[in-house]
Amino acid sequence: MRQTKPILTITGSDPTGGSGIQADIKTITALGGYAVSAITSVTVQTTLGIQQFHDLPAQVVAGQMEAVMNDVQPETVKVGLIRTVEAVRAIAEALTKYRPRHIVYAPSSQSSQGEALIPADVELAINQLLLPTCTVVLSDARFKSHGDINLYASAVAYYLNEGDNAEDAQRKARQFLNVQRAHTERLLSRGFELFDEFRQMVEAHFVESSVVSFYADRLNVSTSYLAQVTKRISGQAPKAFIDERIISEARRLLTSTSLTVQEISYQLGFTSQAHFTKYFKKLTGLTPSDFRSNP
């Protein structure tokens, strides 16, 4: 029986595990293969988006490939995110030199959130230098999710490595992707869960505080992550969401009660009528008294 060799994945790092090196290794391992890797870029990101890229120098990428190629001699290579022309050139040169049996390229032009991942000059270099070395090139137009194409490409690489032809490898990879999608859809999203907790907390404490960190601390997340979740789900920043709830209650009190503006100010947690008036006018364009006379 032929002993299959490791599969080399060359791409960026995703600390969430939803794509990149982490997802490739998980997929190949889950299918029964053994993955080795060369990292092209380190990212700072959450499941909702990428905040920073730290692209590794081309010589470091090439050094990782050289070490792995010489040591374990992978016959199948899967290539994903490359963000510099120098790295494209180094990877193409190494692949040409070592001539693995299968090279699968999965474009990484956009993140799952639609963020552009690579510049135009890098795309041109990929087309000119990398694609001619590849045996299978996958189109990201077939997928709505960046994570999906990562998973699919890794599965294609695995099945090619096991001896399947390109057609059978892609058919089996599609079946594997469908199973994984069904499993993922059954999982509760942490983002929606967190947003619901935030919404309930605002309802309970908006009189007490309009400061975002007050809620983030109690939810045990950073203010930046809370902002990403809230913006993604509601289209609003957390502060705008809190302010909207305060203004909604202020309008209700101004139009449906006989409380004075000063009494409403204190009921909503403001330190003075002047503070409340300034806040209300900033967000609505009217003073509380003007709004009450012409709601």
C-alpha positions in Angstrom: 0.0 0.0 0.0 1.3 3.4 -1.0 2.1 5.6 2.0 0.8 9.2 1.4 3.1 12.1 2.2 2.3 15.3 4.1 0.4 18.1 2.5 2.0 21.6 2.6 -0.3 24.5 3.0 1.1 28.0 2.2 -1.2 30.8 3.4 -1.8 33.4 6.2 -2.7 32.8 9.8 -6.2 33.3 11.1 -6.3 33.3 14.9 -10.0 32.5 14.9 -9.4 29.2 13.1 -12.1 30.0 10.5 -9.7 30.2 7.6 -6.0 30.3 6.9 -3.4 27.9 8.2 -5.4 26.9 11.2 -8.5 25.9 9.1 -6.3 24.1 6.5 -4.6 22.0 9.2 -7.9 21.2 10.9 -9.5 20.1 7.6 -6.6 18.0 6.4 -6.3 16.4 9.9 -10.0 15.7 10.1 -9.9 13.9 6.8 -7.0 11.7 7.9 -4.1 13.5 6.4 -1.0 15.2 7.8 -0.4 18.9 7.2 2.8 20.9 7.3 2.8 24.6 6.7 4.5 27.8 5.6 2.9 31.0 6.9 2.8 34.1 4.6 1.1 36.6 6.8 0.0 37.0 10.5 -3.3 38.7 11.0 -5.0 40.3 13.9 -8.7 39.5 13.5 -11.9 38.3 15.0 -14.7 36.3 13.4 -16.1 39.7 12.3 -13.2 41.1 10.4 -9.4 41.7 10.1 -7.8 44.6 12.0 -4.2 44.2 11.0 -1.9 42.3 8.6 1.8 41.6 9.3 3.2 40.1 6.1 6.3 37.9 6.6 9.4 38.8 4.5 9.7 36.7 1.3 12.9 35.1 2.5 11.2 33.9 5.6 8.3 32.4 3.5 10.9 30.8 1.2 12.9 29.5 4.2 9.9 27.7 5.7 9.1 26.1 2.3 12.8 25.1 1.8 12.9 23.4 5.2 9.7 21.5 4.8 10.4 20.5 1.2 13.9 19.1 2.0 12.7 17.4 5.2 9.4 15.7 4.5 9.0 16.1 0.7 5.3 16.8 0.4 3.8 15.8 -3.0 0.8 18.1 -2.7 0.8 21.8 -1.9 -2.2 24.1 -1.3 -1.6 27.8 -1.7 -3.9 30.5 -0.3 -3.2 34.1 0.9 -0.1 35.8 -0.5 0.1 39.6 -0.1 3.4 40.7 -1.6 4.9 40.4 -5.1 8.2 39.2 -3.5 6.4 36.4 -1.7 4.6 35.3 -4.9 8.0 35.2 -6.7 9.7 33.2 -3.9 6.8 30.7 -3.7 6.7 30.2 -7.5 10.5 29.7 -7.6 10.3 27.1 -4.8 7.4 25.2 -6.4 9.2 25.2 -9.8 12.4 23.9 -8.1 10.8 21.1 -6.1 8.0 20.2 -8.5 5.4 18.7 -6.2 2.9 16.4 -7.9 -0.2 18.5 -7.1 -0.4 22.3 -6.5 -3.9 23.6 -5.6 -4.4 27.4 -5.6 -7.4 28.9 -3.8 -7.7 32.6 -4.3 -7.8 34.8 -1.2 -8.9 38.1 -2.7 -11.6 38.9 -0.2 -12.4 38.0 3.4 -15.7 36.7 4.5 -16.7 40.2 5.3 -15.8 41.4 1.8 -12.6 43.1 2.8 -9.9 43.3 0.0 -7.0 41.1 1.0 -4.4 41.5 -1.7 -3.3 44.5 -3.9 -3.7 44.5 -7.7 0.0 44.2 -8.4 0.1 41.0 -6.3 -2.9 39.6 -8.3 -1.0 40.3 -11.5 2.1 38.5 -10.2 0.0 35.5 -9.1 -1.5 35.3 -12.6 1.9 35.5 -14.3 4.2 33.6 -11.9 2.1 31.2 -9.7 -0.8 30.0 -11.8 1.4 28.4 -14.5 2.8 26.1 -11.8 -0.6 24.9 -10.5 -2.4 21.7 -11.4 -5.8 22.9 -9.9 -7.0 26.5 -9.7 -10.2 27.1 -7.8 -12.5 30.1 -8.4 -13.6 32.0 -5.3 -16.7 33.1 -7.3 -18.2 29.7 -6.5 -18.2 30.5 -2.8 -20.0 33.3 -0.5 -17.6 32.6 2.3 -13.7 32.9 2.5 -13.7 30.1 5.0 -15.6 27.8 2.6 -13.1 28.1 -0.1 -10.3 27.4 2.4 -12.1 24.3 3.6 -12.9 23.1 0.1 -9.4 23.7 -1.3 -7.8 21.8 1.6 -10.2 18.9 1.0 -9.3 18.9 -2.7 -5.6 18.8 -1.8 -6.2 15.9 0.6 -8.1 13.8 -2.0 -5.5 14.5 -4.7 -2.8 13.5 -2.2 -4.7 10.2 -1.7 -4.5 9.4 -5.4 -7.8 10.8 -6.8 -8.0 12.6 -10.1 -9.0 16.3 -10.1 -12.6 15.6 -10.9 -13.1 13.0 -8.1 -11.2 15.1 -5.6 -13.4 18.1 -6.2 -16.6 16.0 -6.0 -15.5 14.5 -2.7 -14.4 17.9 -1.4 -17.9 19.3 -2.2 -19.5 16.5 -0.3 -17.3 17.2 2.7 -18.0 20.9 2.5 -21.8 20.3 2.5 -21.5 18.2 5.6 -19.4 20.8 7.4 -21.8 23.6 6.4 -24.7 21.6 7.9 -22.8 21.1 11.1 -21.8 24.8 11.3 -25.4 26.0 10.7 -26.5 24.0 13.8 -24.1 25.9 16.0 -25.2 29.1 17.8 -23.3 32.2 16.7 -21.4 33.8 19.6 -21.9 37.1 17.9 -25.7 37.0 17.9 -25.6 35.6 21.5 -23.4 38.5 22.6 -25.6 41.1 20.9 -28.7 39.7 22.5 -26.9 39.9 25.9 -25.8 43.5 25.2 -29.4 44.5 24.1 -30.8 43.1 27.3 -28.2 44.7 29.4 -28.8 48.1 27.8 -32.5 47.7 28.5 -31.8 47.0 32.2 -29.0 49.7 32.7 -29.4 52.5 30.2 -30.5 54.9 33.0 -27.5 53.9 35.0 -24.9 54.3 32.2 -24.4 55.3 28.6 -20.7 54.4 28.5 -19.8 51.5 26.2 -17.0 50.2 28.5 -19.6 49.8 31.3 -21.4 47.1 29.2 -18.2 45.6 27.6 -16.7 45.0 31.1 -19.9 43.3 32.3 -20.0 41.1 29.1 -16.3 40.3 29.6 -15.3 41.5 26.1 -13.3 44.4 24.7 -15.0 47.5 23.6 -13.6 47.0 20.1 -15.1 43.5 19.8 -18.4 44.7 21.2 -18.4 47.4 18.6 -17.7 44.9 15.8 -20.6 42.6 16.9 -23.0 45.5 17.3 -22.1 47.1 14.0 -22.3 43.8 12.2 -25.7 42.8 13.5 -27.6 46.1 14.0 -25.7 48.5 11.8 -25.0 50.7 14.7 -22.1 51.4 17.0 -22.7 50.5 20.7 -22.8 54.1 21.8 -25.4 54.9 19.1 -27.5 51.9 20.2 -27.4 53.0 23.8 -28.2 56.6 22.9 -31.1 55.5 20.8 -32.6 53.7 23.8 -32.2 56.7 26.0 -33.7 59.1 23.5 -36.6 56.7 22.9 -37.4 56.7 26.6 -37.0 60.5 26.8 -39.4 61.0 24.0 -41.9 58.6 25.7 -41.7 60.5 28.9 -42.0 63.9 27.2 -45.1 63.0 25.3 -46.9 60.7 27.6 -46.3 62.1 31.1 -46.7 65.4 32.9 -43.3 65.2 34.4 -41.2 68.4 34.2 -38.1 68.4 32.0 -36.0 68.5 35.2 -37.8 65.5 36.6 -37.3 63.6 33.4 -33.6 64.5 33.4 -33.1 63.0 36.9 -35.3 59.9 36.0 -33.0 59.2 33.0 -29.9 59.5 35.2 -28.6 62.9 34.1 -27.0 65.1 36.7 -28.9 68.2 35.6 -31.6 69.6 33.3 -28.9 71.5 31.4 -27.0 68.3 30.8 -30.1 66.5 29.6 -31.1 69.3 27.3 -27.7 69.5 25.7 -27.7 65.7 25.1 -31.2 65.7 23.8 -30.6 68.6 21.4 -27.4 67.1 20.1 -29.1 63.9 19.1 -32.5 65.2 17.9 -31.9 68.8 16.9 -34.5 70.0 19.4 -34.6 70.9 23.0 -36.8 68.8 25.2 -39.2 71.7 25.6 -39.4 72.3 21.8 -40.0 68.5 21.2 -42.7 68.4 23.9 -44.5 71.4 22.3 -44.2 69.9 18.8 -43.4 66.2 19.1 
